[in-house]
Amino acid sequence: MSRISFISFCVEYYAKHINKSSNEVYELFKQEKVLDLLENDYDDLHGMGMEYIIQLIDEYLGAA
């Protein structure tokens, strides 16, 4: 999976997780530097399960 596909997948999945639109989540991720996190840690994260990634993002955003 390419980095772009991975990040898009994370945005879409997280949008469903918090019941927001993909556009809202993308802007949130951009504002809170989650996009940077996903990009920089791609090699480690792309093999992880989506539940782990969602939990990581929740904790990163302080939503956990």
Buried (B, 14 or more C-beta within 10 A) or exposed (E): EEEEEBBBBBBEBBBEBBEBEBEEBBEBBEEBEBBEBBBEEBEEBBEEEEEEBBBBBBEBBEEE
